[in-house]
Amino acid sequence: MMTEYCRSRIGSEWLEQGHVRDIRNPADIDETIATVVLAEPSEADRAVRNARSGFDLWRRMPLMERSHILLLAARNIGERSQLIARAISREQGKILTEAVGEVQRAVDIFSYFAGEVLRMHGEHYPSTRASTEIEVVREPVGVVLAITPWNFPVAIPATKIAAALAYGNSVVLKPSEVTPVSTSMLVEAVVDAGVPESVLTLLIGDGQLGRALAQHPGIDAISFTGSVQTGRNIRRIAADTSAELQLELGGKNALIVLDDADPAIAAQIAADGAFLGTGQRCTASSIALVTPGIRDLFLKHLRDEVCRFTTGDPFDAEARIGPVVSASHREKVQAYLERGRAAGYAVTTGPAPRSSRPGYFVVPHLFENVDPDDSLATDEIFGPVLAAVDVNDLDTALKIANRSLFGLSAGICTHSLAAVQKFKREVEAGIVTVNLPTAGSEPHVPFGGIKQSSHGPREISAHAASFFTRTRTVYISCVPA
């Protein structure tokens, strides 16, 4: 296949200077799929100044024109969905059907926010003073820095870009340098829809570039999705710059399985939540808390599910998951697998990879009777690994789930309405699922967690206005001077 050439763009200028990095196919590390020119941190100032000029232009654009541009962006992405999806599969390793679904999610997000352009709400209040009225209006926050990860190289940038543009902001996007090709194709589709080049800036680079951008005094807001440690660093930087923050960081998401659940359905829910996307999802179900009455039958069905999870090339129609994204990430996941084996836990693994090519393949692993204090049960592994923990009852399961440092998503499998109500009230998570995998979200409802999983206003839905706009209070005297 042809090797892509990937560059940053500030305004109409493509950046040609910088460190060159090859992007290899994680399913076949002998194949170079792209050569990317990484922008230097010194480009941060020019990028932000360019975005500032774009902000003044974009915020004044008539709302219907802005809405039409976002609708056209959705159409462009949809028309290019196969090309973009294939790029995702080649650089990130996601199987093609999931990559197509990710691109469709970007289409849905842009379509949704095209409508939100016209649904901006203001408020009107009576005043305590005679002949005076009060209006509260929302205005765009300014120049938004969006820093996005490698696991959803199209859907997550789309979430941030579409919302920011809908509410009148300009965007400087720094995607992961690990998966720049599909993100670049997304940006191209958006710019081709009519978004001015100064309004959406693409800078591809490493953490040093991200730091330089975050520290820039011209950045009004930072929307970041990534690791907890990087999120902490950004919070420290924002304390000095006063930039608004929206952080989505990680999760250790529990699925509670109670005695009255259907064991076969619960096993399928657990396996899909844990292994799809090769477990590289912040909402993945990575710990199953199982009560005694269903334990044996549930685990029997779950072992069968694991054995049906075939690993292989993203373009192999028989493969259900692809490789992990990189050699370093595979090493991290395998270190946890070695700890689990050393601890002596019973383990079930998926079948050997269907591919004979050298890739970063990790087959699904189920560890049983895991100690709830073991790192398998407490750490975000971000791979196809599920730890099953025995619990006596719902109260014990909630206690274990809630002592996690994270609080993104949590699920329960049960037919008991009383158990569902107790779970909804007491579980410490921003997203709660009942008889569904913990993974997944929809564009018209908010996404985000609590504790170390999230910081700041929610993403997606109308709730995104809380981050991408600020309020202005206007007092109007109705008495002539």
ABEGO torsion letter per residue (X at the ends): XBBBBBBBBBEABBBABEBBBBBBBAABAABBABBBBBBBAAAAAAAAAAAAAAAAAAAABBAAAAAAAAAAAAAAAAAAAAAAAAAAAAAAGBBAAAAAAAAAAAAAAAAAAAAAAAABBBBBBBBABBGBBBBBBBBBAEBBBBBBBAABAAAAAAAAAAAAAAAGBBBBBBBBAABAAAAAAAAAAAAAAGBBAAABBBBBBBAAAAAAAAABAABABBBBBEBAAAAAAAAAAAAAAGBBBBBBABBBBBBBBBAABBAAAAAAAAAAAAABGGGBBAABBABBBBBAAAAAAAAAAAAAAAAABBBBBAABAABABBBBABAAAAAAAAAAAAAAAAAGBBBBBBBBBABABBBBBBBBBBBBGBBAABAAAABBAGBBBBBBBBBABAAAAAAAAAABABBABBBBBBABAAAAAAAAAABBBABBBBGBBABEBBAABBBEBBEAABBEBBBEEAAAAAAABBBBBBBBBABBX
